[in-house]
Amino acid sequence: MKAYVTSGIVHGGKLQVRSKQKFEQAIAQFKDGEVSVTIERKYATRSENQNAWYFGCILPLLSEHTGYTVDELHEYCKSRFNAKTVTIVDANGEIKDESRIGQTTTKLNKLTFGDYCERIREWAASDLGVTIPDPDPDWREKTEAA
C-alpha cells in the first residue's frame, strides 16, 4: 500500500480517526519503516449551487460574448484568476523557464470559490461590458440587512 487517507476530529488535543478499525487495518499493511503523516484542517469545498452558477451562468454568459466554449473559458479563468507560477531551473539554479498555470478550482472552499467568481464578474464587467447577475437576486440586500 502506497497511501491511506482518512479523516477525523481533533478533540481535546487528541486525534480521533474515522473508522478506526479500517485505519488500523491499513496501517498493518505498510512495511516497517518511516512514513509521512500530514494533518490539515478540513474546509467545506464549494457548494453545488456555486458550481451550478459558475458552469450554468458565469461561463455561458462569457461564452456567448466571446465565442469560446465553456471549457475553454474555464481554463482561461483558472489561469487568470486561480494561477500559480511554475519555475524551471537547471542544476545550477539558473531559471530556464517560467510559466503561470491554472490550478484546479475543485479544492476551493466556499469563500475562496466565491472570491474567484467575484473576480471573474468584476473583470467581465470592467473589461468586456458583460454583466453577470448575482446567484441570488436578493443576496446583496440580505447581506446588508444582516
Phi, psi and omega per residue, in radians:
M1 nan 2.273 -3.141
K2 -1.505 -0.688 -3.078
A3 -2.694 2.694 3.034
Y4 -2.416 2.235 -3.128
V5 -2.084 2.337 3.058
T6 -2.518 3.074 3.064
S7 -2.148 3.003 -3.135
G8 -2.963 -2.940 -3.124
I9 -2.327 2.400 2.991
V10 -1.635 2.132 -3.125
H11 -2.356 2.074 -3.135
G12 1.105 0.566 3.120
G13 1.367 0.161 3.129
K14 -2.134 2.484 3.139
L15 -1.530 2.225 3.043
Q16 -2.012 1.846 -3.106
V17 -1.379 2.618 3.069
R18 -1.313 2.547 3.132
S19 0.860 1.148 -3.079
K20 -0.962 -0.665 -3.133
Q21 -1.095 -0.808 3.103
K22 -1.109 -0.672 3.115
F23 -1.054 -0.818 -3.141
E24 -1.166 -0.636 3.082
Q25 -1.130 -0.687 3.129
A26 -1.150 -0.780 -3.141
I27 -1.081 -0.644 -3.131
A28 -1.123 -0.365 -3.128
Q29 -1.451 -0.243 3.123
F30 -1.349 2.518 3.029
K31 -1.256 2.680 3.087
D32 -1.036 2.458 3.124
G33 2.490 -3.108 -3.078
E34 -1.281 2.471 3.076
V35 -2.276 2.915 3.083
S36 -1.852 2.378 3.125
V37 -2.159 2.216 3.113
T38 -2.177 2.277 3.048
I39 -2.149 2.204 3.121
E40 -2.402 2.651 3.122
R41 -1.135 2.356 3.138
K42 -1.643 2.278 3.125
Y43 -2.081 2.632 3.079
A44 -1.166 2.340 3.077
T45 -1.407 3.049 -3.115
R46 -0.953 2.656 -3.096
S47 -1.430 2.867 3.085
E48 -1.113 -0.628 3.120
N49 -1.143 -0.712 3.095
Q50 -1.090 -0.780 -3.138
N51 -1.082 -0.742 3.137
A52 -1.143 -0.677 3.124
W53 -1.163 -0.734 -3.137
Y54 -1.096 -0.921 -3.085
F55 -1.445 -0.349 -3.094
G56 -1.772 -0.253 -3.102
C57 -2.261 -1.059 -3.044
I58 -1.027 -1.021 -3.074
L59 -1.160 -0.707 3.092
P60 -1.095 -0.645 3.095
L61 -1.138 -0.712 3.092
L62 -1.167 -0.654 3.120
S63 -1.105 -0.771 3.131
E64 -1.059 -0.665 -3.101
H65 -1.348 -0.693 -3.006
T66 -1.688 -0.416 -3.074
G67 1.547 -0.074 3.084
Y68 -1.487 2.754 3.135
T69 -1.308 2.846 3.082
V70 -1.013 -0.747 -3.141
D71 -1.123 -0.727 3.117
E72 -1.112 -0.723 3.135
L73 -1.222 -0.576 3.064
H74 -1.069 -0.798 3.109
E75 -1.105 -0.735 3.115
Y76 -1.061 -0.850 -3.118
C77 -1.114 -0.667 3.081
K78 -1.077 -0.742 -3.097
S79 -1.293 -0.437 3.136
R80 -1.596 -0.644 -3.000
F81 -2.007 -0.074 3.133
N82 -2.568 0.936 -3.021
A83 -1.865 2.829 2.939
K84 -2.346 2.762 -3.134
T85 -1.689 2.280 3.066
V86 -1.863 2.178 -3.119
T87 -2.025 2.199 3.122
I88 -1.793 2.191 3.141
V89 -2.117 2.706 3.090
D90 -1.532 -3.060 -3.087
A91 -1.076 -0.404 3.128
N92 -1.585 0.025 -3.132
G93 1.462 0.148 3.130
E94 -1.409 2.291 -3.140
I95 -1.197 2.157 -3.140
K96 -1.819 -0.504 3.134
D97 -2.812 2.680 3.126
E98 -2.574 2.391 -3.108
S99 -2.628 2.579 3.036
R100 -1.655 2.321 3.106
I101 -2.198 2.553 3.095
G102 -1.316 2.393 3.098
Q103 -1.686 2.770 3.119
T104 -1.065 2.546 3.073
T105 -1.713 -0.135 -3.057
T106 -1.179 -0.365 -3.126
K107 -1.681 -0.001 3.102
L108 -1.234 2.448 3.086
N109 -1.441 3.141 -3.051
K110 -1.030 -0.722 -3.121
L111 -1.207 -0.840 -3.096
T112 -1.219 -0.574 3.078
F113 -1.223 -0.671 3.072
G114 -1.072 -0.732 3.095
D115 -1.122 -0.740 3.096
Y116 -0.998 -0.854 -3.139
C117 -1.124 -0.672 -3.128
E118 -1.154 -0.674 3.092
R119 -1.136 -0.649 3.087
I120 -1.135 -0.771 3.135
R121 -1.072 -0.759 3.137
E122 -1.095 -0.773 3.106
W123 -1.099 -0.794 -3.123
A124 -1.045 -0.724 -3.128
A125 -1.220 -0.819 -3.038
S126 -1.348 -0.698 -3.057
D127 -1.636 -0.534 -3.054
L128 -1.958 -0.230 -3.077
G129 1.248 0.406 3.137
V130 -1.764 2.133 3.106
T131 -1.646 2.114 3.099
I132 -1.833 2.094 -3.062
P133 -1.197 2.748 3.035
D134 -1.065 2.672 3.121
P135 -1.133 -0.561 3.084
D136 -2.203 2.040 -3.077
P137 -0.969 -0.450 -3.127
D138 -1.683 0.156 -3.056
W139 -1.003 -0.856 -3.089
R140 -1.101 -0.753 3.132
E141 -1.110 -0.711 3.128
K142 -1.141 -0.668 -3.139
T143 -1.184 -0.763 -3.126
E144 -1.176 -0.561 -3.119
A145 -1.323 -0.411 -3.075
A146 -1.314 nan nan
